[in-house]
Amino acid sequence: MKLFNLVCATSLLITGSVSAADFVAADNSRATQVCMSVVKNNKIHLHNTIKENHLRTRVVEEKLHCNDMPIGKFATTYGFNKAADFLGIDRSVETSIKDIAKVDQKTIFVSGSK
């Protein structure tokens, strides 16, 4: 029982550390709305946002940049894995080490490509 409680507490701490940064929209453009939808890390919300803005998923995957990064790199850099999966980003070929305890910036302003 103590081991179970320890595992649960550890998983809650790790989850809290990953989402320690606040993402704030820099403007209200369509591109920024899609980038903020990636931040929500919800496939259905991302799909609906793309459709509401009359965009195609392929165009978003190939041309949209969030914070001067291609949308796929943006999603994988910040650990938005569900959004990356929806966008068809293959994360299995890229290896990276993330320091989840280190947070350089608590508020990250998100802007889409113009």
NORTAFEN-V258888 format. One record per run of one state. SS is the DSSP state (a for helix, b for strand, c for the rest). FROM is the first residue (numbers start at 0). LEN is the number of residues. If there is no record, write none. Layout:
((SS | FROM | LEN) (SS | FROM | LEN))
This chain:
((c | 0 | 1) (a | 1 | 17) (c | 18 | 3) (b | 21 | 4) (c | 25 | 4) (a | 29 | 11) (c | 40 | 2) (a | 42 | 10) (c | 52 | 4) (a | 56 | 7) (c | 63 | 1) (b | 64 | 2) (c | 66 | 2) (b | 68 | 2) (a | 70 | 7) (c | 77 | 3) (a | 80 | 6) (c | 86 | 4) (a | 90 | 3) (c | 93 | 13) (b | 106 | 4) (c | 110 | 1) (b | 111 | 1) (c | 112 | 2))
